[in-house]
Amino acid sequence: MSDILEVDLLAFEQGSAEQRRAVVDGVRRSLATGFVYTRHDLSDDMLDTTYGMLQEFFEQPMESKQRFVAPDSHGQTGYTGLLVETAASSNVPDWKEMLNWGISLPEGHPLRARYPHRYGPQVLPEAAVPGITEVLNTFHRTIEELQRRFLRIIAEGLGCHETFFDEMTTNGATLTRAIRYPAMTEAPEGGSGGHVWAGAHGDINLITALPRATAPGLQVLVNGEWVDAVAPDGQVIINTGMMLERLTNGVIPTGIHRVVAAPGYTGERYSVVQFSHPTPWTLLNPLASCITPDNPQRFSGMVSADALDLVLYEINLVENARRVS
């Protein structure tokens, strides 16, 4: 299996039993690569409005953007500047800047009490771009629901009830991230110092949704080769994360990817992605349906919050313990 396939989320939800089975089968086969394209019902206007307001923010002077850094949030909300996040496989920081946001739960909610840096007040640049908070929160809720719907396809493919992931992702630590990749010619040493937009890595979460970006650049590792990944019009890229690999005992591998500027491309790139996370107290035990004599249990149980915190350190986002200075 070496191809990233195209499936139709709406055919799973609205089609016949035969169409539904075909979508489940396509997703299972495609996720052997860690990636799949899916048709969706997202509004183009929502995407365009979101990108427009984000561009307005990222084009502001650095001192203005720095006002929205959230100390000790480990990149889980607010602004993260250039040359900070670093792929775990690299000691050279990525050439990108980011704005991060998720949900805030009421004071006293047990998740917020136990994990305050996940569920506290979100730091968004409303003062710099009036109206952006409502737009970004709408985007977050819409993509979060799209991912929950897609996880139902994966659940059926694993032999679970389609609602298997619903409980663990309700009030999950899902994170939306807007990323600006400046022109590589502006990188340190003119881009010749080993910096790339984003080094090769796998995501820690369950799945990641990547709506259309403003320029190519995403590459995925399939059978040892880097393949350009650009979702066809009207589709979203879904890639798999480490938590899903652990839950499925390796049946669904982590999708390894990177973001690099094409040779000769001198522009910038914008992308908005969302990482679907379970609640932090979810225990990531391999599913019984994924443990067989031919595929004995490979992973022990691990708490979701611990898995995430380890990766945040490895990718250089823990402010008081930077792995790379």
C-alpha positions as protocol buffer text, in pm:
chain_id: "A"
residue {
  index: 1
  type: MET
  ca { x: 0 y: 0 z: 0 }
}
residue {
  index: 2
  type: SER
  ca { x: 171 y: 321 z: -115 }
}
residue {
  index: 3
  type: ASP
  ca { x: -109 y: 552 z: -228 }
}
residue {
  index: 4
  type: ILE
  ca { x: -286 y: 823 z: -30 }
}
residue {
  index: 5
  type: LEU
  ca { x: -650 y: 768 z: -117 }
}
residue {
  index: 6
  type: GLU
  ca { x: -947 y: 1005 z: -149 }
}
residue {
  index: 7
  type: VAL
  ca { x: -1260 y: 924 z: 52 }
}
residue {
  index: 8
  type: ASP
  ca { x: -1590 y: 1100 z: 113 }
}
residue {
  index: 9
  type: LEU
  ca { x: -1695 y: 1174 z: 472 }
}
residue {
  index: 10
  type: LEU
  ca { x: -2045 y: 1261 z: 355 }
}
residue {
  index: 11
  type: ALA
  ca { x: -2085 y: 924 z: 179 }
}
residue {
  index: 12
  type: PHE
  ca { x: -2008 y: 755 z: 513 }
}
residue {
  index: 13
  type: GLU
  ca { x: -2268 y: 969 z: 690 }
}
residue {
  index: 14
  type: GLN
  ca { x: -2539 y: 982 z: 425 }
}
residue {
  index: 15
  type: GLY
  ca { x: -2475 y: 697 z: 179 }
}
residue {
  index: 16
  type: SER
  ca { x: -2592 y: 339 z: 156 }
}
residue {
  index: 17
  type: ALA
  ca { x: -2452 y: 56 z: 366 }
}
residue {
  index: 18
  type: GLU
  ca { x: -2232 y: -39 z: 71 }
}
residue {
  index: 19
  type: GLN
  ca { x: -2100 y: 316 z: 33 }
}
residue {
  index: 20
  type: ARG
  ca { x: -2037 y: 332 z: 406 }
}
residue {
  index: 21
  type: ARG
  ca { x: -1833 y: 9 z: 398 }
}
residue {
  index: 22
  type: ALA
  ca { x: -1635 y: 138 z: 100 }
}
residue {
  index: 23
  type: VAL
  ca { x: -1538 y: 455 z: 288 }
}
residue {
  index: 24
  type: VAL
  ca { x: -1430 y: 256 z: 595 }
}
residue {
  index: 25
  type: ASP
  ca { x: -1223 y: 25 z: 376 }
}
residue {
  index: 26
  type: GLY
  ca { x: -1063 y: 317 z: 191 }
}
residue {
  index: 27
  type: VAL
  ca { x: -969 y: 492 z: 513 }
}
residue {
  index: 28
  type: ARG
  ca { x: -815 y: 177 z: 661 }
}
residue {
  index: 29
  type: ARG
  ca { x: -607 y: 115 z: 349 }
}
residue {
  index: 30
  type: SER
  ca { x: -498 y: 477 z: 310 }
}
residue {
  index: 31
  type: LEU
  ca { x: -402 y: 518 z: 676 }
}
residue {
  index: 32
  type: ALA
  ca { x: -138 y: 251 z: 627 }
}
residue {
  index: 33
  type: THR
  ca { x: 52 y: 553 z: 490 }
}
residue {
  index: 34
  type: GLY
  ca { x: -58 y: 774 z: 781 }
}
residue {
  index: 35
  type: PHE
  ca { x: -258 y: 1000 z: 548 }
}
residue {
  index: 36
  type: VAL
  ca { x: -590 y: 1025 z: 366 }
}
residue {
  index: 37
  type: TYR
  ca { x: -778 y: 1294 z: 174 }
}
residue {
  index: 38
  type: THR
  ca { x: -1147 y: 1342 z: 252 }
}
residue {
  index: 39
  type: ARG
  ca { x: -1424 y: 1542 z: 95 }
}
residue {
  index: 40
  type: HIS
  ca { x: -1605 y: 1763 z: 345 }
}
residue {
  index: 41
  type: ASP
  ca { x: -1873 y: 2026 z: 390 }
}
residue {
  index: 42
  type: LEU
  ca { x: -1657 y: 2313 z: 520 }
}
residue {
  index: 43
  type: SER
  ca { x: -1745 y: 2662 z: 404 }
}
residue {
  index: 44
  type: ASP
  ca { x: -1495 y: 2827 z: 169 }
}
residue {
  index: 45
  type: ASP
  ca { x: -1604 y: 3162 z: 312 }
}
residue {
  index: 46
  type: MET
  ca { x: -1507 y: 3048 z: 662 }
}
residue {
  index: 47
  type: LEU
  ca { x: -1162 y: 2943 z: 542 }
}
residue {
  index: 48
  type: ASP
  ca { x: -1108 y: 3264 z: 345 }
}
residue {
  index: 49
  type: THR
  ca { x: -1219 y: 3483 z: 636 }
}
residue {
  index: 50
  type: THR
  ca { x: -995 y: 3295 z: 879 }
}
residue {
  index: 51
  type: TYR
  ca { x: -689 y: 3324 z: 655 }
}
residue {
  index: 52
  type: GLY
  ca { x: -758 y: 3693 z: 592 }
}
residue {
  index: 53
  type: MET
  ca { x: -769 y: 3783 z: 961 }
}
residue {
  index: 54
  type: LEU
  ca { x: -466 y: 3570 z: 1041 }
}
residue {
  index: 55
  type: GLN
  ca { x: -266 y: 3740 z: 768 }
}
residue {
  index: 56
  type: GLU
  ca { x: -365 y: 4075 z: 918 }
}
residue {
  index: 57
  type: PHE
  ca { x: -222 y: 3959 z: 1251 }
}
residue {
  index: 58
  type: PHE
  ca { x: 100 y: 3803 z: 1121 }
}
residue {
  index: 59
  type: GLU
  ca { x: 181 y: 4112 z: 910 }
}
residue {
  index: 60
  type: GLN
  ca { x: 197 y: 4329 z: 1222 }
}
residue {
  index: 61
  type: PRO
  ca { x: 533 y: 4436 z: 1370 }
}
residue {
  index: 62
  type: MET
  ca { x: 704 y: 4181 z: 1591 }
}
residue {
  index: 63
  type: GLU
  ca { x: 662 y: 4395 z: 1903 }
}
residue {
  index: 64
  type: SER
  ca { x: 287 y: 4390 z: 1847 }
}
residue {
  index: 65
  type: LYS
  ca { x: 274 y: 4011 z: 1804 }
}
residue {
  index: 66
  type: GLN
  ca { x: 491 y: 3959 z: 2113 }
}
residue {
  index: 67
  type: ARG
  ca { x: 213 y: 4111 z: 2326 }
}
residue {
  index: 68
  type: PHE
  ca { x: 20 y: 3788 z: 2273 }
}
residue {
  index: 69
  type: VAL
  ca { x: 281 y: 3544 z: 2400 }
}
residue {
  index: 70
  type: ALA
  ca { x: 134 y: 3330 z: 2680 }
}
residue {
  index: 71
  type: PRO
  ca { x: 412 y: 3254 z: 2934 }
}
residue {
  index: 72
  type: ASP
  ca { x: 434 y: 2896 z: 3061 }
}
residue {
  index: 73
  type: SER
  ca { x: 165 y: 2774 z: 2819 }
}
residue {
  index: 74
  type: HIS
  ca { x: 413 y: 2550 z: 2633 }
}
residue {
  index: 75
  type: GLY
  ca { x: 276 y: 2669 z: 2301 }
}
residue {
  index: 76
  type: GLN
  ca { x: -81 y: 2567 z: 2383 }
}
residue {
  index: 77
  type: THR
  ca { x: -222 y: 2916 z: 2338 }
}
residue {
  index: 78
  type: GLY
  ca { x: -106 y: 3255 z: 2217 }
}
residue {
  index: 79
  type: TYR
  ca { x: 179 y: 3353 z: 1988 }
}
residue {
  index: 80
  type: THR
  ca { x: 499 y: 3154 z: 1935 }
}
residue {
  index: 81
  type: GLY
  ca { x: 775 y: 3336 z: 1751 }
}
residue {
  index: 82
  type: LEU
  ca { x: 1025 y: 3237 z: 1488 }
}
residue {
  index: 83
  type: LEU
  ca { x: 1299 y: 2980 z: 1553 }
}
residue {
  index: 84
  type: VAL
  ca { x: 1135 y: 2823 z: 1859 }
}
residue {
  index: 85
  type: GLU
  ca { x: 959 y: 2495 z: 1776 }
}
residue {
  index: 86
  type: THR
  ca { x: 1212 y: 2234 z: 1673 }
}
residue {
  index: 87
  type: ALA
  ca { x: 1140 y: 1889 z: 1531 }
}
residue {
  index: 88
  type: ALA
  ca { x: 1236 y: 1618 z: 1781 }
}
residue {
  index: 89
  type: SER
  ca { x: 1469 y: 1471 z: 1518 }
}
residue {
  index: 90
  type: SER
  ca { x: 1657 y: 1802 z: 1473 }
}
residue {
  index: 91
  type: ASN
  ca { x: 1859 y: 2059 z: 1661 }
}
residue {
  index: 92
  type: VAL
  ca { x: 1780 y: 2331 z: 1407 }
}
residue {
  index: 93
  type: PRO
  ca { x: 1462 y: 2530 z: 1488 }
}
residue {
  index: 94
  type: ASP
  ca { x: 1185 y: 2550 z: 1230 }
}
residue {
  index: 95
  type: TRP
  ca { x: 1146 y: 2865 z: 1023 }
}
residue {
  index: 96
  type: LYS
  ca { x: 789 y: 2952 z: 1120 }
}
residue {
  index: 97
  type: GLU
  ca { x: 579 y: 3154 z: 1363 }
}
residue {
  index: 98
  type: MET
  ca { x: 248 y: 3042 z: 1510 }
}
residue {
  index: 99
  type: LEU
  ca { x: -75 y: 3142 z: 1679 }
}
residue {
  index: 100
  type: ASN
  ca { x: -235 y: 2871 z: 1895 }
}
residue {
  index: 101
  type: TRP
  ca { x: -578 y: 2835 z: 2052 }
}
residue {
  index: 102
  type: GLY
  ca { x: -825 y: 2584 z: 2190 }
}
residue {
  index: 103
  type: ILE
  ca { x: -1112 y: 2587 z: 2438 }
}
residue {
  index: 104
  type: SER
  ca { x: -1135 y: 2741 z: 2784 }
}
residue {
  index: 105
  type: LEU
  ca { x: -1339 y: 2557 z: 3047 }
}
residue {
  index: 106
  type: PRO
  ca { x: -1513 y: 2726 z: 3343 }
}
residue {
  index: 107
  type: GLU
  ca { x: -1325 y: 2767 z: 3669 }
}
residue {
  index: 108
  type: GLY
  ca { x: -1396 y: 2468 z: 3889 }
}
residue {
  index: 109
  type: HIS
  ca { x: -1428 y: 2226 z: 3599 }
}
residue {
  index: 110
  type: PRO
  ca { x: -1217 y: 1923 z: 3698 }
}
residue {
  index: 111
  type: LEU
  ca { x: -1020 y: 1929 z: 3372 }
}
residue {
  index: 112
  type: ARG
  ca { x: -926 y: 2295 z: 3418 }
}
residue {
  index: 113
  type: ALA
  ca { x: -842 y: 2242 z: 3785 }
}
residue {
  index: 114
  type: ARG
  ca { x: -610 y: 1952 z: 3704 }
}
residue {
  index: 115
  type: TYR
  ca { x: -465 y: 2084 z: 3376 }
}
residue {
  index: 116
  type: PRO
  ca { x: -476 y: 2465 z: 3401 }
}
residue {
  index: 117
  type: HIS
  ca { x: -226 y: 2523 z: 3118 }
}
residue {
  index: 118
  type: ARG
  ca { x: -453 y: 2329 z: 2881 }
}
residue {
  index: 119
  type: TYR
  ca { x: -790 y: 2485 z: 2964 }
}
residue {
  index: 120
  type: GLY
  ca { x: -727 y: 2832 z: 3101 }
}
residue {
  index: 121
  type: PRO
  ca { x: -810 y: 3163 z: 2930 }
}
residue {
  index: 122
  type: GLN
  ca { x: -710 y: 3166 z: 2563 }
}
residue {
  index: 123
  type: VAL
  ca { x: -469 y: 3436 z: 2446 }
}
residue {
  index: 124
  type: LEU
  ca { x: -594 y: 3570 z: 2113 }
}
residue {
  index: 125
  type: PRO
  ca { x: -502 y: 3899 z: 1940 }
}
residue {
  index: 126
  type: GLU
  ca { x: -843 y: 4067 z: 1966 }
}
residue {
  index: 127
  type: ALA
  ca { x: -678 y: 4397 z: 2058 }
}
residue {
  index: 128
  type: ALA
  ca { x: -469 y: 4388 z: 1741 }
}
residue {
  index: 129
  type: VAL
  ca { x: -732 y: 4249 z: 1501 }
}
residue {
  index: 130
  type: PRO
  ca { x: -1086 y: 4330 z: 1623 }
}
residue {
  index: 131
  type: GLY
  ca { x: -1328 y: 4047 z: 1557 }
}
residue {
  index: 132
  type: ILE
  ca { x: -1064 y: 3777 z: 1523 }
}
residue {
  index: 133
  type: THR
  ca { x: -1166 y: 3592 z: 1842 }
}
residue {
  index: 134
  type: GLU
  ca { x: -1512 y: 3501 z: 1713 }
}
residue {
  index: 135
  type: VAL
  ca { x: -1372 y: 3395 z: 1374 }
}
residue {
  index: 136
  type: LEU
  ca { x: -1101 y: 3174 z: 1524 }
}
residue {
  index: 137
  type: ASN
  ca { x: -1335 y: 3014 z: 1777 }
}
residue {
  index: 138
  type: THR
  ca { x: -1585 y: 2936 z: 1502 }
}
residue {
  index: 139
  type: PHE
  ca { x: -1306 y: 2781 z: 1296 }
}
residue {
  index: 140
  type: HIS
  ca { x: -1193 y: 2573 z: 1594 }
}
residue {
  index: 141
  type: ARG
  ca { x: -1539 y: 2438 z: 1672 }
}
residue {
  index: 142
  type: THR
  ca { x: -1613 y: 2359 z: 1308 }
}
residue {
  index: 143
  type: ILE
  ca { x: -1290 y: 2166 z: 1243 }
}
residue {
  index: 144
  type: GLU
  ca { x: -1316 y: 1991 z: 1580 }
}
residue {
  index: 145
  type: GLU
  ca { x: -1657 y: 1856 z: 1484 }
}
residue {
  index: 146
  type: LEU
  ca { x: -1527 y: 1753 z: 1141 }
}
residue {
  index: 147
  type: GLN
  ca { x: -1250 y: 1553 z: 1309 }
}
residue {
  index: 148
  type: ARG
  ca { x: -1490 y: 1389 z: 1554 }
}
residue {
  index: 149
  type: ARG
  ca { x: -1704 y: 1284 z: 1257 }
}
residue {
  index: 150
  type: PHE
  ca { x: -1401 y: 1141 z: 1078 }
}
residue {
  index: 151
  type: LEU
  ca { x: -1289 y: 949 z: 1386 }
}
residue {
  index: 152
  type: ARG
  ca { x: -1617 y: 756 z: 1362 }
}
residue {
  index: 153
  type: ILE
  ca { x: -1497 y: 610 z: 1032 }
}
residue {
  index: 154
  type: ILE
  ca { x: -1169 y: 507 z: 1195 }
}
residue {
  index: 155
  type: ALA
  ca { x: -1355 y: 355 z: 1493 }
}
residue {
  index: 156
  type: GLU
  ca { x: -1564 y: 132 z: 1267 }
}
residue {
  index: 157
  type: GLY
  ca { x: -1254 y: 24 z: 1080 }
}
residue {
  index: 158
  type: LEU
  ca { x: -1101 y: -87 z: 1409 }
}
residue {
  index: 159
  type: GLY
  ca { x: -1402 y: -298 z: 1499 }
}
residue {
  index: 160
  type: CYS
  ca { x: -1530 y: -50 z: 1758 }
}
residue {
  index: 161
  type: HIS
  ca { x: -1865 y: 124 z: 1781 }
}
residue {
  index: 162
  type: GLU
  ca { x: -1856 y: 441 z: 1572 }
}
residue {
  index: 163
  type: THR
  ca { x: -1890 y: 656 z: 1886 }
}
residue {
  index: 164
  type: PHE
  ca { x: -1578 y: 506 z: 2047 }
}
residue {
  index: 165
  type: PHE
  ca { x: -1380 y: 832 z: 2020 }
}
residue {
  index: 166
  type: ASP
  ca { x: -1670 y: 1064 z: 2105 }
}
residue {
  index: 167
  type: GLU
  ca { x: -1632 y: 1050 z: 2483 }
}
residue {
  index: 168
  type: MET
  ca { x: -1255 y: 1081 z: 2488 }
}
residue {
  index: 169
  type: THR
  ca { x: -1259 y: 1385 z: 2257 }
}
residue {
  index: 170
  type: THR
  ca { x: -1542 y: 1571 z: 2433 }
}
residue {
  index: 171
  type: ASN
  ca { x: -1360 y: 1860 z: 2604 }
}
residue {
  index: 172
  type: GLY
  ca { x: -1038 y: 1711 z: 2470 }
}
residue {
  index: 173
  type: ALA
  ca { x: -721 y: 1920 z: 2465 }
}
residue {
  index: 174
  type: THR
  ca { x: -765 y: 1979 z: 2091 }
}
residue {
  index: 175
  type: LEU
  ca { x: -540 y: 2256 z: 1961 }
}
residue {
  index: 176
  type: THR
  ca { x: -576 y: 2473 z: 1651 }
}
residue {
  index: 177
  type: ARG
  ca { x: -260 y: 2629 z: 1513 }
}
residue {
  index: 178
  type: ALA
  ca { x: -216 y: 2897 z: 1250 }
}
residue {
  index: 179
  type: ILE
  ca { x: 131 y: 2894 z: 1098 }
}
residue {
  index: 180
  type: ARG
  ca { x: 311 y: 3151 z: 889 }
}
residue {
  index: 181
  type: TYR
  ca { x: 616 y: 3024 z: 705 }
}
residue {
  index: 182
  type: PRO
  ca { x: 819 y: 3328 z: 593 }
}
residue {
  index: 183
  type: ALA
  ca { x: 1015 y: 3319 z: 270 }
}
residue {
  index: 184
  type: MET
  ca { x: 1317 y: 3093 z: 306 }
}
residue {
  index: 185
  type: THR
  ca { x: 1540 y: 3369 z: 170 }
}
residue {
  index: 186
  type: GLU
  ca { x: 1468 y: 3555 z: 496 }
}
residue {
  index: 187
  type: ALA
  ca { x: 1584 y: 3266 z: 715 }
}
residue {
  index: 188
  type: PRO
  ca { x: 1920 y: 3278 z: 896 }
}
residue {
  index: 189
  type: GLU
  ca { x: 2209 y: 3261 z: 649 }
}
residue {
  index: 190
  type: GLY
  ca { x: 1963 y: 3310 z: 367 }
}
residue {
  index: 191
  type: GLY
  ca { x: 1814 y: 2968 z: 421 }
}
residue {
  index: 192
  type: SER
  ca { x: 2145 y: 2785 z: 384 }
}
residue {
  index: 193
  type: GLY
  ca { x: 2196 y: 2717 z: 756 }
}
residue {
  index: 194
  type: GLY
  ca { x: 1992 y: 2399 z: 771 }
}
residue {
  index: 195
  type: HIS
  ca { x: 1661 y: 2568 z: 851 }
}
residue {
  index: 196
  type: VAL
  ca { x: 1350 y: 2439 z: 680 }
}
residue {
  index: 197
  type: TRP
  ca { x: 992 y: 2547 z: 726 }
}
residue {
  index: 198
  type: ALA
  ca { x: 922 y: 2243 z: 948 }
}
residue {
  index: 199
  type: GLY
  ca { x: 1153 y: 1946 z: 998 }
}
residue {
  index: 200
  type: ALA
  ca { x: 1043 y: 1584 z: 963 }
}
residue {
  index: 201
  type: HIS
  ca { x: 815 y: 1480 z: 1248 }
}
residue {
  index: 202
  type: GLY
  ca { x: 505 y: 1294 z: 1358 }
}
residue {
  index: 203
  type: ASP
  ca { x: 223 y: 1456 z: 1553 }
}
residue {
  index: 204
  type: ILE
  ca { x: 151 y: 1340 z: 1910 }
}
residue {
  index: 205
  type: ASN
  ca { x: -231 y: 1350 z: 1893 }
}
residue {
  index: 206
  type: LEU
  ca { x: -501 y: 1120 z: 1748 }
}
residue {
  index: 207
  type: ILE
  ca { x: -547 y: 1277 z: 1406 }
}
residue {
  index: 208
  type: THR
  ca { x: -467 y: 1613 z: 1247 }
}
residue {
  index: 209
  type: ALA
  ca { x: -685 y: 1799 z: 998 }
}
residue {
  index: 210
  type: LEU
  ca { x: -514 y: 2019 z: 739 }
}
residue {
  index: 211
  type: PRO
  ca { x: -751 y: 2232 z: 529 }
}
residue {
  index: 212
  type: ARG
  ca { x: -605 y: 2391 z: 217 }
}
residue {
  index: 213
  type: ALA
  ca { x: -293 y: 2601 z: 270 }
}
residue {
  index: 214
  type: THR
  ca { x: -201 y: 2910 z: 69 }
}
residue {
  index: 215
  type: ALA
  ca { x: 94 y: 2740 z: -105 }
}
residue {
  index: 216
  type: PRO
  ca { x: 241 y: 2391 z: -151 }
}
residue {
  index: 217
  type: GLY
  ca { x: 512 y: 2266 z: 81 }
}
residue {
  index: 218
  type: LEU
  ca { x: 374 y: 1970 z: 277 }
}
residue {
  index: 219
  type: GLN
  ca { x: 555 y: 1643 z: 208 }
}
residue {
  index: 220
  type: VAL
  ca { x: 471 y: 1304 z: 357 }
}
residue {
  index: 221
  type: LEU
  ca { x: 693 y: 1002 z: 401 }
}
residue {
  index: 222
  type: VAL
  ca { x: 553 y: 699 z: 217 }
}
residue {
  index: 223
  type: ASN
  ca { x: 758 y: 381 z: 178 }
}
residue {
  index: 224
  type: GLY
  ca { x: 1079 y: 571 z: 253 }
}
residue {
  index: 225
  type: GLU
  ca { x: 1018 y: 844 z: -5 }
}
residue {
  index: 226
  type: TRP
  ca { x: 900 y: 1202 z: 38 }
}
residue {
  index: 227
  type: VAL
  ca { x: 580 y: 1268 z: -155 }
}
residue {
  index: 228
  type: ASP
  ca { x: 419 y: 1609 z: -212 }
}
residue {
  index: 229
  type: ALA
  ca { x: 76 y: 1625 z: -48 }
}
residue {
  index: 230
  type: VAL
  ca { x: -176 y: 1880 z: -173 }
}
residue {
  index: 231
  type: ALA
  ca { x: -541 y: 1808 z: -104 }
}
residue {
  index: 232
  type: PRO
  ca { x: -763 y: 1828 z: -413 }
}
residue {
  index: 233
  type: ASP
  ca { x: -1017 y: 2111 z: -422 }
}
residue {
  index: 234
  type: GLY
  ca { x: -1289 y: 2065 z: -163 }
}
residue {
  index: 235
  type: GLN
  ca { x: -1088 y: 1816 z: 43 }
}
residue {
  index: 236
  type: VAL
  ca { x: -896 y: 1812 z: 369 }
}
residue {
  index: 237
  type: ILE
  ca { x: -582 y: 1615 z: 452 }
}
residue {
  index: 238
  type: ILE
  ca { x: -611 y: 1392 z: 759 }
}
residue {
  index: 239
  type: ASN
  ca { x: -291 y: 1255 z: 910 }
}
residue {
  index: 240
  type: THR
  ca { x: -248 y: 1019 z: 1201 }
}
residue {
  index: 241
  type: GLY
  ca { x: -66 y: 1082 z: 1528 }
}
residue {
  index: 242
  type: MET
  ca { x: 129 y: 891 z: 1791 }
}
residue {
  index: 243
  type: MET
  ca { x: -168 y: 852 z: 2027 }
}
residue {
  index: 244
  type: LEU
  ca { x: -367 y: 674 z: 1758 }
}
residue {
  index: 245
  type: GLU
  ca { x: -68 y: 450 z: 1682 }
}
residue {
  index: 246
  type: ARG
  ca { x: -47 y: 358 z: 2052 }
}
residue {
  index: 247
  type: LEU
  ca { x: -422 y: 293 z: 2080 }
}
residue {
  index: 248
  type: THR
  ca { x: -417 y: 72 z: 1770 }
}
residue {
  index: 249
  type: ASN
  ca { x: -105 y: -119 z: 1871 }
}
residue {
  index: 250
  type: GLY
  ca { x: 69 y: 6 z: 1558 }
}
residue {
  index: 251
  type: VAL
  ca { x: -206 y: -104 z: 1318 }
}
residue {
  index: 252
  type: ILE
  ca { x: -239 y: 262 z: 1218 }
}
residue {
  index: 253
  type: PRO
  ca { x: 111 y: 416 z: 1208 }
}
residue {
  index: 254
  type: THR
  ca { x: 203 y: 776 z: 1277 }
}
residue {
  index: 255
  type: GLY
  ca { x: 210 y: 986 z: 960 }
}
residue {
  index: 256
  type: ILE
  ca { x: 560 y: 1133 z: 920 }
}
residue {
  index: 257
  type: HIS
  ca { x: 573 y: 1465 z: 737 }
}
residue {
  index: 258
  type: ARG
  ca { x: 768 y: 1786 z: 686 }
}
residue {
  index: 259
  type: VAL
  ca { x: 711 y: 2127 z: 527 }
}
residue {
  index: 260
  type: VAL
  ca { x: 970 y: 2252 z: 277 }
}
residue {
  index: 261
  type: ALA
  ca { x: 967 y: 2528 z: 18 }
}
residue {
  index: 262
  type: ALA
  ca { x: 978 y: 2401 z: -338 }
}
residue {
  index: 263
  type: PRO
  ca { x: 1301 y: 2479 z: -526 }
}
residue {
  index: 264
  type: GLY
  ca { x: 1281 y: 2831 z: -661 }
}
residue {
  index: 265
  type: TYR
  ca { x: 975 y: 2926 z: -454 }
}
residue {
  index: 266
  type: THR
  ca { x: 1041 y: 3265 z: -295 }
}
residue {
  index: 267
  type: GLY
  ca { x: 708 y: 3342 z: -126 }
}
residue {
  index: 268
  type: GLU
  ca { x: 563 y: 3277 z: 216 }
}
residue {
  index: 269
  type: ARG
  ca { x: 307 y: 3015 z: 314 }
}
residue {
  index: 270
  type: TYR
  ca { x: 9 y: 3012 z: 552 }
}
residue {
  index: 271
  type: SER
  ca { x: -149 y: 2701 z: 696 }
}
residue {
  index: 272
  type: VAL
  ca { x: -412 y: 2642 z: 965 }
}
residue {
  index: 273
  type: VAL
  ca { x: -415 y: 2294 z: 1118 }
}
residue {
  index: 274
  type: GLN
  ca { x: -594 y: 2130 z: 1406 }
}
residue {
  index: 275
  type: PHE
  ca { x: -463 y: 1854 z: 1634 }
}
residue {
  index: 276
  type: SER
  ca { x: -742 y: 1633 z: 1771 }
}
residue {
  index: 277
  type: HIS
  ca { x: -656 y: 1536 z: 2129 }
}
residue {
  index: 278
  type: PRO
  ca { x: -838 y: 1321 z: 2382 }
}
residue {
  index: 279
  type: THR
  ca { x: -895 y: 1452 z: 2732 }
}
residue {
  index: 280
  type: PRO
  ca { x: -561 y: 1465 z: 2918 }
}
residue {
  index: 281
  type: TRP
  ca { x: -664 y: 1192 z: 3163 }
}
residue {
  index: 282
  type: THR
  ca { x: -739 y: 941 z: 2885 }
}
residue {
  index: 283
  type: LEU
  ca { x: -544 y: 617 z: 2928 }
}
residue {
  index: 284
  type: LEU
  ca { x: -399 y: 515 z: 2593 }
}
residue {
  index: 285
  type: ASN
  ca { x: -424 y: 137 z: 2623 }
}
residue {
  index: 286
  type: PRO
  ca { x: -390 y: -66 z: 2300 }
}
residue {
  index: 287
  type: LEU
  ca { x: -729 y: -190 z: 2183 }
}
residue {
  index: 288
  type: ALA
  ca { x: -800 y: -561 z: 2224 }
}
residue {
  index: 289
  type: SER
  ca { x: -914 y: -577 z: 1859 }
}
residue {
  index: 290
  type: CYS
  ca { x: -563 y: -469 z: 1752 }
}
residue {
  index: 291
  type: ILE
  ca { x: -375 y: -734 z: 1953 }
}
residue {
  index: 292
  type: THR
  ca { x: -335 y: -1065 z: 1771 }
}
residue {
  index: 293
  type: PRO
  ca { x: -83 y: -1351 z: 1758 }
}
residue {
  index: 294
  type: ASP
  ca { x: 66 y: -1186 z: 1448 }
}
residue {
  index: 295
  type: ASN
  ca { x: 62 y: -843 z: 1612 }
}
residue {
  index: 296
  type: PRO
  ca { x: 134 y: -890 z: 1984 }
}
residue {
  index: 297
  type: GLN
  ca { x: 99 y: -594 z: 2218 }
}
residue {
  index: 298
  type: ARG
  ca { x: 371 y: -340 z: 2143 }
}
residue {
  index: 299
  type: PHE
  ca { x: 277 y: -53 z: 2374 }
}
residue {
  index: 300
  type: SER
  ca { x: 204 y: -19 z: 2743 }
}
residue {
  index: 301
  type: GLY
  ca { x: -72 y: 207 z: 2871 }
}
residue {
  index: 302
  type: MET
  ca { x: 18 y: 576 z: 2894 }
}
residue {
  index: 303
  type: VAL
  ca { x: -180 y: 877 z: 3011 }
}
residue {
  index: 304
  type: SER
  ca { x: -251 y: 1120 z: 2729 }
}
residue {
  index: 305
  type: ALA
  ca { x: -127 y: 1423 z: 2926 }
}
residue {
  index: 306
  type: ASP
  ca { x: 209 y: 1257 z: 2993 }
}
residue {
  index: 307
  type: ALA
  ca { x: 255 y: 1165 z: 2628 }
}
residue {
  index: 308
  type: LEU
  ca { x: 184 y: 1523 z: 2523 }
}
residue {
  index: 309
  type: ASP
  ca { x: 410 y: 1682 z: 2786 }
}
residue {
  index: 310
  type: LEU
  ca { x: 701 y: 1464 z: 2679 }
}
residue {
  index: 311
  type: VAL
  ca { x: 662 y: 1567 z: 2316 }
}
residue {
  index: 312
  type: LEU
  ca { x: 626 y: 1936 z: 2406 }
}
residue {
  index: 313
  type: TYR
  ca { x: 969 y: 1912 z: 2566 }
}
residue {
  index: 314
  type: GLU
  ca { x: 1114 y: 1723 z: 2272 }
}
residue {
  index: 315
  type: ILE
  ca { x: 992 y: 1985 z: 2023 }
}
residue {
  index: 316
  type: ASN
  ca { x: 1137 y: 2268 z: 2232 }
}
residue {
  index: 317
  type: LEU
  ca { x: 815 y: 2433 z: 2354 }
}
residue {
  index: 318
  type: VAL
  ca { x: 873 y: 2411 z: 2732 }
}
residue {
  index: 319
  type: GLU
  ca { x: 975 y: 2767 z: 2810 }
}
residue {
  index: 320
  type: ASN
  ca { x: 1186 y: 2705 z: 3121 }
}
residue {
  index: 321
  type: ALA
  ca { x: 1354 y: 2392 z: 2983 }
}
residue {
  index: 322
  type: ARG
  ca { x: 1436 y: 2462 z: 2620 }
}
residue {
  index: 323
  type: ARG
  ca { x: 1599 y: 2162 z: 2457 }
}
residue {
  index: 324
  type: VAL
  ca { x: 1751 y: 2393 z: 2194 }
}
residue {
  index: 325
  type: SER
  ca { x: 1854 y: 2746 z: 2285 }
}
